[in-house]
């Protein structure tokens, strides 16, 4: 029978204090290449995160009967999306 090994709690700490405390020494500059105008001209700035949606969602509050919500939830994950599609199809044009 094997004994359960106690698992230590994972630390969520970071090394930012250590990084901030580090003083760059002259010999460390030799490791980094000199930035040229050509290098800077080739640089591309990319935005992080999701792309901007063509038809962004808006948060609204609607009061619906509990039985209606229960029926939609019973259809499984993604019920909000399916509900939105159904409402979109029912729009008067």
Secondary structure as the mmCIF struct_conf table of DSSP 4:
data_model
#
loop_
_struct_conf.conf_type_id
_struct_conf.id
_struct_conf.beg_label_comp_id
_struct_conf.beg_label_asym_id
_struct_conf.beg_label_seq_id
_struct_conf.end_label_comp_id
_struct_conf.end_label_asym_id
_struct_conf.end_label_seq_id
HELX_LH_PP_P HELX_LH_PP_P1 UNK A 2 UNK A 11
BEND BEND1 UNK A 15 UNK A 15
HELX_RH_AL_P HELX_RH_AL_P1 UNK A 16 UNK A 21
HELX_LH_PP_P HELX_LH_PP_P2 UNK A 22 UNK A 25
HELX_RH_AL_P HELX_RH_AL_P2 UNK A 26 UNK A 29
TURN_TY1_P TURN_TY1_P1 UNK A 30 UNK A 31
BEND BEND2 UNK A 32 UNK A 32
HELX_LH_PP_P HELX_LH_PP_P3 UNK A 33 UNK A 35
HELX_RH_AL_P HELX_RH_AL_P3 UNK A 37 UNK A 42
BEND BEND3 UNK A 49 UNK A 49
HELX_LH_PP_P HELX_LH_PP_P4 UNK A 50 UNK A 53
TURN_TY1_P TURN_TY1_P2 UNK A 54 UNK A 55
HELX_RH_AL_P HELX_RH_AL_P4 UNK A 66 UNK A 73
TURN_TY1_P TURN_TY1_P3 UNK A 74 UNK A 75
TURN_TY1_P TURN_TY1_P4 UNK A 77 UNK A 78
HELX_RH_AL_P HELX_RH_AL_P5 UNK A 79 UNK A 89
TURN_TY1_P TURN_TY1_P5 UNK A 90 UNK A 90
#
